Amino acid sequence: MTLEDFISRFNSTELQKALNIQHLSDIGTTDDKIIKLAAACLTKSEIAYLLGGLEEYRLREISLEFEVASAATSSRKRLTNRVIQIVLDEYEPFGQSLTKIKNLKTLILLSAAALMTMIIFITTALLYSNAIAFLSAIAFAIPASLYLYGSIKNRLQKNGQKAS
């Protein structure tokens, strides 16, 4: 994302405040103003100074648009740092990070299978309260987990995804 793209998200009054903060004249079209403001703000400290003119709720709205993790609960300073990192391409939003995880579906299904196995262990231990029942639950869960992994891997290969 470029700084011009980021500044274009400001509304007209915020853009006017940002121009006043950077001591730029208010002439020309909105695009001219955005280009001048982006040219004036090149460093982290200048962008932080620019964001200082935003009200906190607007900073949170902008952070939510950029999919910043914990944008609703973070402090103003942390949100400012995250937005600066996004503008300077030093931070990946949560949505982009998720798309880069390989075999996400496999990991989700395996974690669900592990959760089911854990529930079987705990239920068996609580109901029967003896070692034989617990060991038989383990003996049942291990092949079941391997079967689930094999079936998940086959499904992914049929759908054309790479399984590890």
N, C-alpha and C positions, 0 to 999 in steps of 0.2 A: 504494500500500500504506500502511496506517495503522500507527502504532507499536504499537497493540494486536495487530494481525495478526503483526507481527514478534516481539513478546514471547511470543505464544502458541506459537511454535516452540521455546521453551526447554523443557527437561525440568524435572521438579519440583525437583531439587537445584540446577540453574542458576537457576531462578526464586527459590528460597530465598536463594541467594548474592546475586542482584541486589537483592532486597528488603533484605538486610543491608547491601549497599554503599550503597544510597540511604537507609538508616536508617528504613525503613518497618516498621510492625508487621506481624506475620504472622498476620492474622486474616481470616476469611471464606473464601469459595470461591476456587477458582483464578481464576475470571473477575474477582472483586473484586480479587484481588492484581494481575492483569494491568492492570486499569483504573487502580489506584492507581499502579502503577509507570510506566505510560504517561503519567499526569498529572504525575508527578514529573520525567520525562525529556523536556524540551522543546527543549533546545539541543544543538548538535553535541557540545559538551564533555561534557554529561551523558550522552549516548548513548555517547560514547567511554569514559567512566568506567564505564558499565554493561557495555560489551563487554570492558573490561579484566578483568572477573571470569571471562570464559570461557577455557577452555583453548584452546590454539592449534588443536588438531585439530577441536574443535567449531566454532571460527570458520571453519575451512576447509570443514567440512561445510555450514554455513549459507551460506557464499559459493557453494559448488557448487550448492546448491538454488536460489539466486537467479541462477544462470548468470553469475556474475562472470567476466569474461575473465581467464585465467591465475590462477585461484583456487588451483590446486595448487602453484604456484611463487612466488607473490608473498610479500613480507614481511608480517609481522603488522600493521605500521603501515598499509601500503597496503590490505590486506584490510579493516581497520577503517574506513578512509576510504571505501572502496567500499560497504561495508554501510551506513554512515551516509548516504551519498548515495542509496542505494536506498530506505532508510526515509523519507528526506525528499523523495523523488521528484525528485532532482537528477541521477540517473544511469539510463540505460537498459541493462538486461542485454543480452547478446549476442543472445539469441534474439529479443527484441523489436526490436532494431535490424535484424536480418535480415528480419523480416516487413514492415518499412517500406520496403525497397528495391523500387523499381518495376522491373518487367521483369527480375527476377532470373534467370529461366530463359533469357531472351534473352542476358543478359550471360554466363552460364555457357557457353551454346552458342557464342557468338562467341569467347570466350576459348579454348575447345577448338579451334575452327576456326583461330584464330591460332597455337595451339601446333602443330597439324598442318602449317600452312604453314611455320612456322619449321623443323620437322623436315625437310620437303621441301627447303628452302633449304640447310640444313646437309648433308644427305645428298648432294644434287646437287653441292655445292661440294667435298665430300670425295672423292666417287667419280670425278668427271670432271676436277676441278682446272683448269677453263678458264672463261673469261668467257662463252662462247656458251651452255654448258649452264646456267650460273647465270642468265643473262638469260632463257633459255627457261623455267626454273623459275619465275621471277618472272612471266613472261607467262602461265604456266599458273595460278599461285596467285591472281592478282588476280581473274580472272573466276570462279574457283572460290569465292573468298571472297564475292564479290557474289551468286553463285547461292545459297550457303548462307544468307546474310543474308536474301535474298528468300524462300527456302523457310521459314526460321524465322519470319519476319514473317507469312507466310500461315498457317502453323500456329497461331500465337498468335491471329490474327484469327478463325480458324475456331473456336477454343476460347473466344472471347469476352474475351480479355485485350487490353489496350491495348498496342500496340507502338509504339516511337518510332523 
